[in-house]
Structure formats: C-alpha cells, structure tokens
Amino acid sequence: MMIRSFIVLFQLLLMINPAAGMRIDADPRMIISFMDRSLPPELDILRVTTDISEDNHLIFRVQIRGERISGDNNDYVLLNIQHEKTYVLMIPLSKEAGETIRIYEGELLPTNQLTSIAFTESDINSEHAGFSARHINRGVEFMVPLDWINFGADFGFDAYTISATIQKHVLHIDEIHDQARRGNLSINQVPAITLLNAICSPKK
C-alpha cells in the first residue's frame, strides 16, 4: 500500500512540474533581471517593462541601477526584438553622447548567441520611420510604432548593456555586460497580439 501511494505521488509530481515551469516569467509584458553588484550601476539592468503610448507606440522601458552622464562612447543600451527577423535598437549609454537611435537587422537564428549574428544597419527614414529612443531617469525608453508590428506573427524582446564597434554600417558586439532575457528564443516569443492584449488589460 505504501509503495502504491508513492507511485501515485510520483505521477502527480510529474504532471505538476511542467506546469510550474511554464509559469516562470509568464507575464509577457516584462522581464525581471537579478541585481549584479559586481557590475557598475550604469551597466546593471534591473527590469524591462512595456506599455502603449497615447500616440500608438509600443514602449520598452529598460530600467538600470544607475546612469552614466559621460564616459565610454562604445557602451550602449540595446533592445533586441525577435519578430520575423532579429532587430537591434540601441542608443549610447552615456547621456552626453546623445539619443540618436541606431537600428540593425539580422537573420532570425534561435540557436545563435547575439554576439554571433551579423547585424546590418537599417534605413530609419524608410522602413523604420517612427522608431525613437530617449534617456530617462536610470534607464532608457525605446518607442516602436504599433503599425510596424505584424500581429499575426510571434514577438519576443530582451535587453542588454554592451560594448560595440560600428564599421561600414555593420554592428560588431564586442562584449555583453548585462542582460535581461527569458531564455532561448522559443521561450522568449509569444504571439504579438497576446503581448498587446496583456499590456492593454487592467494591471493587477
């Protein structure tokens, strides 16, 4: 009888564990990142949250533990979007370096690390008109027009602080300092309409 009870309990645990695993980072609106005291505050990402603006832009707010007023101009805050392709949006980490947004495209490769994808600069005045970014208190906001999004496709995002070099409109990511991400690409992506519905639903 005791052995039979153990077998039943074991089978129940097998059914419960996959469901529990699916609930980790289940909210598609945000990503929480652990604080890393070994990093300078301006490189340590704490969270990424999403919202909708009044002028129909999807806002990605990357919150960082500190901020940099001036310094190394090769350091950037980077938003990585997976949406039929891999897109990189980034601005300088240093506020003194300005808020000019750079946008790059790369092939959607789920098994590849961000540093191994070749990113080519996009024309912000054509396909990516309406994209922008700005520094906020201890962080950065990226704005993406809603009409750019294909709501029939999957959508995923994560954020990084990086060191990078740009040569002939090609982005080379030299080092990733910190990241806020969910895991591999299949975990990171949800239907784009699911993300929008979650953002527009009442906040608990």
VENSUL-V27693 format. One record per residue. N is the residue number from 0. SS is DSSP state (~ for helix, > for strand, _ for the rest). Layout:
# VENSUL-V27693
n = [N	N]
ss = [SS	SS]
This chain:
# VENSUL-V27693
n = [0	1	2	3	4	5	6	7	8	9	10	11	12	13	14	15	16	17	18	19	20	21	22	23	24	25	26	27	28	29	30	31	32	33	34	35	36	37	38	39	40	41	42	43	44	45	46	47	48	49	50	51	52	53	54	55	56	57	58	59	60	61	62	63	64	65	66	67	68	69	70	71	72	73	74	75	76	77	78	79	80	81	82	83	84	85	86	87	88	89	90	91	92	93	94	95	96	97	98	99	100	101	102	103	104	105	106	107	108	109	110	111	112	113	114	115	116	117	118	119	120	121	122	123	124	125	126	127	128	129	130	131	132	133	134	135	136	137	138	139	140	141	142	143	144	145	146	147	148	149	150	151	152	153	154	155	156	157	158	159	160	161	162	163	164	165	166	167	168	169	170	171	172	173	174	175	176	177	178	179	180	181	182	183	184	185	186	187	188	189	190	191	192	193	194	195	196	197	198	199	200	201	202	203]
ss = [_	~	~	~	~	~	~	~	~	~	~	~	~	~	~	~	~	~	~	~	~	~	_	_	_	_	_	_	_	>	>	>	_	_	_	_	_	_	_	_	~	~	~	_	>	>	>	>	>	>	>	>	_	_	_	_	>	>	>	>	>	>	>	>	_	_	_	>	_	_	_	_	_	_	>	>	>	>	>	>	>	>	_	_	_	>	>	>	>	>	>	>	_	>	~	~	~	_	_	_	_	>	>	>	>	>	_	_	_	_	_	_	_	~	~	~	_	_	>	>	>	_	_	_	_	_	_	_	_	_	_	>	>	>	>	>	_	_	>	>	>	>	>	>	>	~	~	~	_	_	_	_	_	>	>	>	>	>	>	>	>	>	>	>	>	>	>	_	_	>	>	>	>	>	>	>	>	>	>	>	_	_	_	_	~	~	~	~	_	>	>	~	~	~	~	~	~	~	~	~	_	_	_	_]
